[in-house]
Amino acid sequence: MRKLRSALFARASRLQREEAGVTLSELIVTIALMGMLLAMVMTIFITFTRTFSEERSASANTSAATVAMNELTRVIRSGTENPVATATLNEPVFSVASPENVVLQAYLDTDALTPKPVKVQFQITADRTLVETRWDAQSLSSGYFSFSSTAASQRTVVRQIATGSTPVFRFYTKENAELVVPASGALTESQRRLVAAVKVTMTVQTDPTGAAKTATLENTVGIPNLGFSRIGIDR
């Protein structure tokens, strides 16, 4: 009988221990550890998300700047003077030349048998968008053209052009001397006749927070149709 009571007492004690559950101190320690683990996971997730977003914006900046630079280079390199039947001097390549706005004549995507120039404007708008506008040529007589007063097309080349101390467009003579823009904000006609190259600086920031690294491309574009040789000139 004594052995039976001892076995029953031992079983009852074991059941009491098993049903005791988790103590308050154990629960507090468990919650604290889980909180620390959750904080670590959230920190890693936020850091990864921010880094990924900034890298994606930086890549977008580079792509946008490349697209804009390719188009500007293609058009400026195709720039040409426009002959005038009633004048001894041709119209210069640029009818407008300022740090954020240029208008020029160029031969682009034209028919080889009956080539016609096109007037092109690149302008940085108030919201820092590069807009390209084109006007078609109208034949006056053999080799002479005027341009329509109504734009044939207009498109956005790139948005979010960053502001900075370096102008988007800078103008150089065939001797590589920079033409200083007067107080009026644009080159005079006599200065425009001297333009043999344009230095384009394109800085783009597509990230609205400004946290991503900006992309800046710079290229000095000559105008071969003018017949100036710039080989060997220090740029």
C-alpha positions in Angstrom: 0.0 0.0 0.0 2.8 2.3 0.8 4.4 1.7 -2.6 1.0 2.5 -4.3 0.7 5.8 -2.4 4.2 6.8 -3.4 3.6 6.0 -7.1 0.3 8.0 -7.1 2.0 10.9 -5.4 4.9 10.9 -7.9 2.5 10.7 -10.8 0.4 13.6 -9.4 3.6 15.7 -8.9 4.7 15.0 -12.5 1.3 16.0 -13.8 1.3 19.2 -11.8 4.7 20.2 -13.2 3.7 19.5 -16.8 0.5 21.6 -16.4 2.4 24.5 -14.8 3.0 26.1 -18.3 5.4 29.0 -19.0 6.4 31.3 -16.2 6.0 35.1 -16.5 9.8 35.7 -16.7 10.1 33.1 -19.5 7.3 34.8 -21.4 9.0 38.2 -21.0 12.3 36.9 -22.2 10.6 35.2 -25.2 8.8 38.4 -26.2 12.0 40.4 -25.9 13.9 38.0 -28.1 11.1 38.0 -30.7 11.0 41.8 -30.7 14.8 42.0 -31.3 14.6 39.5 -34.1 11.6 41.3 -35.7 13.5 44.6 -35.5 16.6 43.1 -37.1 14.5 41.7 -40.0 12.7 45.0 -40.5 15.9 47.0 -40.5 17.4 44.6 -43.1 14.3 44.8 -45.3 14.1 48.7 -45.1 17.8 49.0 -45.9 17.5 46.6 -48.9 14.4 48.3 -50.2 16.0 51.8 -50.0 19.2 50.6 -51.6 17.3 48.9 -54.4 15.2 52.0 -55.1 18.3 54.3 -55.2 20.1 51.9 -57.5 17.1 51.7 -59.8 16.8 55.5 -59.9 20.5 55.9 -60.6 20.1 53.5 -63.5 17.1 55.4 -64.8 19.1 58.6 -64.6 21.9 57.2 -66.7 19.4 55.8 -69.3 17.6 59.1 -69.6 20.7 61.1 -69.9 22.0 58.8 -72.6 18.9 59.0 -74.6 18.9 62.8 -74.4 22.6 63.1 -75.3 22.3 60.7 -78.3 19.5 62.8 -79.8 21.2 66.2 -79.1 24.5 64.9 -80.6 22.8 63.5 -83.7 20.9 66.7 -84.5 23.7 69.2 -83.7 26.2 67.2 -85.8 23.7 67.5 -88.7 23.5 71.3 -88.4 23.8 73.4 -91.5 23.7 76.9 -92.7 20.6 77.9 -94.8 21.4 79.7 -98.1 19.4 82.9 -98.8 18.8 83.9 -102.4 18.6 87.6 -101.8 21.6 87.8 -99.4 25.4 87.4 -99.6 25.6 85.6 -96.3 23.8 82.3 -95.4 21.6 82.1 -92.4 23.8 80.7 -89.5 23.3 77.2 -88.2 21.7 78.5 -85.0 18.9 81.1 -85.1 18.8 80.9 -81.3 21.7 79.9 -79.0 21.3 80.2 -75.3 22.3 78.1 -72.3 19.0 76.2 -72.2 17.5 76.9 -75.6 18.8 76.3 -79.1 17.1 76.5 -82.5 19.0 75.3 -85.6 18.7 74.0 -89.2 19.8 70.5 -89.9 19.6 67.7 -92.5 17.9 64.8 -90.7 16.2 61.7 -92.1 16.0 63.4 -95.5 15.6 62.0 -99.0 19.0 61.7 -100.7 17.5 62.7 -104.1 15.7 65.8 -102.8 17.3 66.7 -99.5 15.5 69.2 -97.3 16.6 70.7 -94.0 14.4 70.8 -90.9 14.4 73.4 -88.2 14.8 71.9 -84.7 14.4 73.5 -81.3 15.7 72.0 -78.0 14.4 73.9 -75.0 14.5 73.3 -71.3 11.1 74.2 -69.9 10.3 75.6 -66.5 9.6 72.2 -65.1 13.1 71.0 -66.3 11.9 69.0 -69.3 13.8 68.8 -72.5 11.4 69.3 -75.4 12.2 68.9 -79.1 10.1 70.8 -81.7 10.5 70.5 -85.4 9.4 72.6 -88.4 9.3 71.3 -92.0 11.1 73.1 -94.8 9.3 74.7 -97.8 11.1 74.9 -101.1 11.5 78.4 -102.5 13.6 77.6 -105.5 16.5 75.3 -106.3 18.6 75.0 -103.2 16.7 77.6 -101.1 14.2 76.9 -98.3 12.1 78.6 -95.8 10.4 77.0 -92.8 6.8 76.6 -91.9 5.5 78.8 -89.0 3.5 75.8 -87.7 5.4 73.1 -85.9 5.3 69.7 -87.5 6.0 67.8 -84.3 6.8 68.2 -80.7 8.0 65.6 -78.2 9.5 65.2 -74.8 13.1 63.9 -74.9 13.8 63.6 -71.2 12.3 64.9 -67.9 13.9 65.9 -64.5 16.9 67.7 -65.8 18.8 68.8 -62.7 19.7 72.4 -62.2 23.3 73.2 -61.7 26.1 75.7 -62.2 27.1 74.3 -65.6 24.8 75.4 -68.6 23.3 72.7 -70.7 24.6 74.3 -73.9 28.0 76.1 -74.3 29.2 77.4 -77.6 32.7 77.4 -79.1 34.5 78.8 -82.1 36.6 76.7 -84.5 39.6 77.8 -82.4 37.9 76.3 -79.3 37.3 79.7 -77.7 34.1 79.8 -75.7 31.6 82.4 -76.8 30.4 84.3 -73.8 26.6 84.7 -73.6 25.7 88.4 -73.2 23.3 89.8 -70.7 20.4 89.3 -73.0 20.7 85.6 -72.4 21.4 84.5 -75.9 24.2 84.8 -78.5 24.0 87.6 -81.0 23.9 86.9 -84.7 27.6 87.8 -85.1 28.4 85.3 -82.3 26.1 82.6 -83.8 28.0 82.8 -87.0 31.2 81.8 -85.2 29.8 78.7 -83.5 31.7 75.6 -84.7 30.9 73.3 -81.8 28.5 72.9 -78.9 29.4 71.4 -75.5 26.4 69.7 -74.1 26.2 68.9 -70.4 23.2 66.7 -69.4 22.5 66.0 -65.7 19.4 64.0 -64.9 17.7 63.3 -61.5 14.6 61.1 -61.9 14.4 60.3 -58.2 11.8 62.8 -56.6 13.5 62.4 -53.2 16.9 63.4 -54.6 18.6 60.5 -52.8 19.8 58.7 -55.9 23.0 59.6 -57.6 22.5 61.9 -60.5 23.8 61.0 -63.9 25.9 63.6 -65.8 27.1 63.2 -69.4 29.2 65.7 -71.3 30.0 65.8 -75.0 31.5 68.4 -77.3 29.7 68.2 -80.6 31.3 69.6 -83.8 29.4 70.6 -86.9 31.1 69.0 -89.9 28.8 70.7 -92.5 30.6 74.0 -91.7 33.8 72.6 -93.1 35.9 73.6 -90.0 38.6 71.1 -89.0 38.9 70.7 -85.3 41.4 67.9 -85.3 44.1 68.3 -82.8 42.3 71.1 -80.9 42.4 70.7 -77.1 38.9 70.2 -76.0 
